[in-house]
Amino acid sequence: MTHIWVNDQLMNRNEAKIDAEDRGYQFGDGVYEVIKVYKGNLFEMEAHINRFYRSADELRIIIPYTKDVLHKMVYDLVEADQLNTGHVYMQVTRGVAERQHYFPDEASATFTAYTQVSDRPVEQFEQGVKTVLYDDIRWLRCDIKSLNLLGAVLAKQAAHEADCAEAILHREDIVTEGSSSNVYGVKNGIVYTHPANNLILKGITRDVVFRCAKEQGIEIVEEAMTVEELLTMDEVFFTSTGAEVSPIIQINDTIIGDGEPGETTRKLQQAFEAKVQESITI
Ligand SMILES: Cc1ncc(COP(=O)(O)O)c(CN[C@@H]2CONC2=O)c1O
């Protein structure tokens, strides 16, 4: 039996009860994080916690724990579930109150966190994936990791129906990011990706890849690509907590490069793997 934090109670997963008037349930009024666990070790935990609090602050949601207490709660959850490889999903909502759009005067945040076993998608790393293009119909605060995911849900559904792993989003002609990932193009060994502003989520994996690129002497230019530029890149890849560094070999009907994962992508995959291994202290 796995466990779940519901506020400050760690209980069996099937005992959790969430009120029908929780604002996360009714309005998507909350924020979340997905944290990878490798051999029982939380990867980039501090960065995820910092982004979690920043997202909550942007929505004026008060997380009722200090960062240290929250870190311990997540650590204890992984221990309780003896999670080896997988992820922790955690979220905080503005809480339970009679349904009204404006912030309720009286509501205390609802925090939940649970673990999920999830293997690393090794075949995806090795072979690369097909993707589709999809209009970025999301709101203009994509830098907040909010529960408002309908734009991403519809995009991912379109990818799923096309037997693809990801949808690449674009606002008119400008490529922003994936439905649940950051997207990069490589031309002549230089990596291009959308600037970290309100139109994308500044991924934790993106930050690790930036560090890896610097160490490897690979130039990254934070400059938005047009759809046409993306389709004519030598290499394309995407990153997320779950996808790590995954090559993209096809976008709609366009084969990227020679249809195989590229050299720069491979270098970044190897450098990222070294970071993963470093995080495993046992
Ligand atoms: C819209 C969006 N952009 C970028 C990313 C990549 O961010 P990280 O590198 O920090 O993961 C995510 C991750 N979304 C999480 C990752 O796994 N499932 C999700 O919903 C995302 O949802």
The ligand as a Gaussian input file, in Angstrom:
#p B3LYP/6-31G(d) Opt

LIG

0 1
 C        4.414000      23.091000     -19.873000
 C        5.694000      22.455000     -19.391000
 N        6.874000      22.920000     -19.849000
 C        8.045000      22.379000     -19.451000
 C        8.075000      21.319000     -18.566000
 C        9.421000      20.747000     -18.137000
 O        9.657000      21.099000     -16.828000
 P       10.580000      20.191000     -15.891000
 O       11.897000      20.053000     -16.640000
 O       10.707000      20.980000     -14.631000
 O        9.890000      18.892000     -15.725000
 C        6.877000      20.813000     -18.049000
 C        6.944000      19.659000     -17.083000
 N        5.743000      19.133000     -16.631000
 C        5.736000      18.080000     -15.697000
 C        6.842000      17.072000     -15.861000
 O        6.214000      15.789000     -15.843000
 N        4.838000      15.952000     -15.903000
 C        4.510000      17.268000     -15.868000
 O        3.405000      17.764000     -15.951000
 C        5.668000      21.383000     -18.455000
 O        4.478000      20.928000     -17.995000

